[in-house]
Amino acid sequence: MPIIENSAVPMSPMVDYVRERTLVSSEQGALSLTVKEVELHPGWEGQLHTHTTDTAVMVMSGAVQIILEDELTTVRAGVTLVTPPGVPHKLANKLWIPARLLVIYPTIDLETSYLE
């Protein structure tokens, strides 16, 4: 059983207002789980998309906007978003501070279908 020191895993360089690091994946021996830490900086906006599995997005700091089934909601630190398989969703950071998220999904190969 690997023990992962999160602070030893480097964040990727910033590209298009986002940085991330993978904390749990097949590289650590996981067969059906991925955990990523993601920083969305002000101005970042994703694309509307779906996945074939559940995903959980925990807002650790800051706030993000989510469009989930045509409804726009701002969520702040301390909130977890759950998107069921096949449900269209999109995240954006249109605020003034970075948002730090923990993204969790039960696969090592997440399938994403972009709708825009």
C-alpha positions as CSV (number, residue, x, y, z in Angstrom):
1,M,0.0,0.0,0.0
2,P,1.6,3.2,-1.1
3,I,1.7,6.2,1.2
4,I,1.7,9.4,-0.8
5,E,3.2,12.6,0.5
6,N,1.1,15.1,-1.4
7,S,3.5,18.0,-0.9
8,A,6.2,15.9,-2.7
9,V,4.1,15.7,-5.9
10,P,4.8,18.8,-8.0
11,M,2.1,20.9,-9.6
12,S,2.2,21.2,-13.4
13,P,3.3,24.5,-14.9
14,M,0.3,26.9,-15.4
15,V,-1.3,26.5,-18.9
16,D,-4.4,28.4,-19.8
17,Y,-5.1,29.5,-16.2
18,V,-4.9,26.0,-14.7
19,R,-2.4,23.9,-12.8
20,E,-2.8,20.4,-11.5
21,R,-1.2,17.4,-10.0
22,T,-2.3,13.7,-9.9
23,L,-2.1,12.4,-6.3
24,V,-3.6,8.9,-7.0
25,S,-3.5,7.0,-10.3
26,S,-2.2,3.8,-11.9
27,E,1.3,5.1,-11.2
28,Q,0.8,4.6,-7.5
29,G,-0.9,1.2,-8.1
30,A,-4.5,2.2,-8.2
31,L,-6.7,0.0,-10.4
32,S,-9.9,2.0,-10.4
33,L,-9.4,5.4,-8.7
34,T,-7.9,8.8,-9.7
35,V,-7.5,11.8,-7.4
36,K,-6.2,15.1,-8.7
37,E,-5.6,18.5,-7.1
38,V,-6.5,21.2,-9.5
39,E,-6.0,25.0,-9.3
40,L,-8.3,27.1,-11.5
41,H,-7.1,30.7,-11.8
42,P,-9.3,33.7,-12.5
43,G,-10.3,33.7,-16.1
44,W,-10.3,29.9,-16.6
45,E,-13.4,28.4,-18.2
46,G,-13.9,24.8,-19.2
47,Q,-16.0,23.3,-21.9
48,L,-19.5,21.7,-21.4
49,H,-18.9,17.9,-21.2
50,T,-20.0,14.6,-19.8
51,H,-18.2,11.6,-18.3
52,T,-19.1,7.9,-18.3
53,T,-18.6,7.6,-14.5
54,D,-19.5,9.6,-11.4
55,T,-17.1,12.4,-10.5
56,A,-16.8,14.3,-7.3
57,V,-15.2,17.8,-7.1
58,M,-14.4,19.1,-3.6
59,V,-13.9,22.8,-3.5
60,M,-11.0,23.2,-1.0
61,S,-10.4,26.9,-1.3
62,G,-11.8,29.8,-3.3
63,A,-15.0,29.4,-5.3
64,V,-16.0,28.2,-8.8
65,Q,-19.1,28.5,-11.0
66,I,-20.6,25.3,-12.3
67,I,-23.2,24.8,-15.0
68,L,-25.0,21.6,-14.2
69,E,-28.0,20.6,-16.4
70,D,-28.4,24.3,-17.6
71,E,-28.3,25.7,-14.0
72,L,-25.5,28.1,-13.0
73,T,-24.4,28.0,-9.4
74,T,-21.4,29.5,-7.5
75,V,-19.9,27.1,-5.0
76,R,-17.4,27.9,-2.3
77,A,-14.8,26.1,-0.2
78,G,-16.4,23.3,1.9
79,V,-18.8,22.1,-0.9
80,T,-18.5,18.9,-2.9
81,L,-20.1,18.6,-6.3
82,V,-21.2,15.3,-7.6
83,T,-21.8,14.8,-11.3
84,P,-23.5,11.5,-12.3
85,P,-22.5,9.7,-15.5
86,G,-23.9,11.4,-18.7
87,V,-24.9,14.7,-17.0
88,P,-23.6,17.8,-18.9
89,H,-21.5,20.1,-16.7
90,K,-18.9,22.9,-17.0
91,L,-16.7,24.7,-14.4
92,A,-15.4,28.3,-14.6
93,N,-13.5,30.7,-12.3
94,K,-14.8,34.1,-13.1
95,L,-13.9,35.4,-9.6
96,W,-10.7,37.2,-8.5
97,I,-8.8,34.4,-6.6
98,P,-7.7,30.9,-7.6
99,A,-9.9,28.0,-6.7
100,R,-8.3,24.8,-5.4
101,L,-10.2,21.6,-6.1
102,L,-9.9,17.9,-5.3
103,V,-11.3,15.9,-8.3
104,I,-12.1,12.2,-7.7
105,Y,-13.3,9.6,-10.1
106,P,-13.6,5.8,-9.9
107,T,-11.4,4.9,-12.9
108,I,-7.8,5.3,-14.1
109,D,-9.0,6.3,-17.6
110,L,-11.7,8.9,-17.5
111,E,-13.8,9.1,-20.7
112,T,-14.9,12.7,-21.5
113,S,-17.3,13.7,-24.3
114,Y,-17.2,17.4,-25.1
115,L,-20.4,19.1,-26.1
116,E,-19.1,22.5,-27.2
